[in-house]
Amino acid sequence: MENENLYPFKKAYLADRNGDMTKKWYIKFYAFDVQKNKIWPKWDYSINDYKTPVERKAYAKIRIKQINDLLKQGYHFNAEKSEKNIERSIGKNMSISEALEYALRLKKNSDATYNSYKSEIDLFCKFLGEKSKHNINAITRKEVYSYIDYRNSIGNAGKTINSKLGYLSSMFGRLKKRDVIKENVFSEVEKEKEVKSYRNLAYNSSDTSLLSELIQKKDKELWRFINVIYYTFMRPNEIRQLQVYNILLSKKQIYIDAFKSKNKGNIS
């Protein structure tokens, strides 16, 4: 029981029925009832509108926070007044950062590009600053184009910008499908002009020989890193996260944990 100086309550929690999808899940909390003069339970079954465990748990995290915030602010039961605060749609209460976090959790464990999406969301919220705390439905295309201008100012190419905006558009699309937002402000944004680049032309054999010789002389650690990539086909980020237990000398193997690999599958 908490918040004695306003109204006592017990925090909301999720009852997931041990993951059994054939049973009704619910969020339960206790709030003070003015007429009964004691705390009284309430069950929120809205979580059952979501069809998978991942979606339900993502929704529950946001919903429980909202309920607990309202309880701390003094929410209570009063039959003589409307209980509209606790019954409001989840989208009406979510900030931009909360909504994007919610959309991202729906994606986790179902898409190998999760880290790329998270990185872009983090950068977008950092760019917005205090605005990221504003209501998700308050965002406009003005902020979107300001973000594009920002990416241009730090030297991002048109192709890169278009790709990153695609991540954000996908997240906003998820939110729209779940009626969290009314409009996907990224959906009709004009794409940046993509200029053909010659920066990534492949080295010829002469270039390769020259670079190999130079790197071996100047930076032996970089040379070893390059060789690990070349002979193991590992990605740089996978190599960076290697630990001692991943090196199986007796089997002459390097074991990559699923959560460290791009395709989320264990690799040897």
Beta strands, then each sheet from edge to edge (+ up, - down):
strand 1: 9-15
strand 2: 26-33
strand 3: 38-44
strand 4: 247-248
strand 5: 253-254
sheet 1: 1+ 2- 3+
sheet 2: 4+ 5-
end
